[in-house]
Amino acid sequence: LRQLGVDRPPNWISSPTWAVPSLVLMSVWAVGGSAIIYLAGLQNVPEHLYEAAEIDGARRWDKFWKITLPLLSPTLFFMFITGLIGAFQVFQQAYILGGGTKFAAAKYMRFYVLHLYIAAFQEGRMGYGSALAWVRVIIAAVAVIIAFNAFERRVYYEEGGNQGG
């Protein structure tokens, strides 16, 4: 940043002000993989359905709600479930940016999995770390089961109809 003319660049790692925004910025890198999955889902929507809707006089918004969204629902459901599971696994970014150290911003980056790691492997409290891991697994499993029950009936599978119920 100094080469771009910024005299005092932010202290990304040890500043409590910049610790969480730097994690968010680092997480943006994962958007590309999600975009590819959404693109694959969109390319799976048959073009003839849009053409038929156009002939029937459907507006752009109607085509989105009645064609695109229902046929993209398996992709949306997959991305929601994997995102939900991934939210319980936030570790690498916080650890890399100093969450596993004694920086001032460490308390802002001490997510659950990082806390589990520090307790078990840095502080040597294996029993406590194991208990934290089991609690995380149970919470994640309950969250995924709730999500499956709440959204499965709303997911449309073109080949076999609605598989959710």
Secondary structure, DSSP 8 states (H G I E B T S, - for coil): -GGGT-SS---TTT-HHHHHHHHHHHHGGGHHHHHHHHHHHHHTS-HHHHHHHHHTT--HHHHIIIIIHHHHHHHHHHHHHHHHHHHTT--HHHIIIIITTT-GGGGGG--HHHHHHIIIIIS--HHHHHHHHHHHHHHHHHHHHHHHHHHGGG--BTTTB-TT-
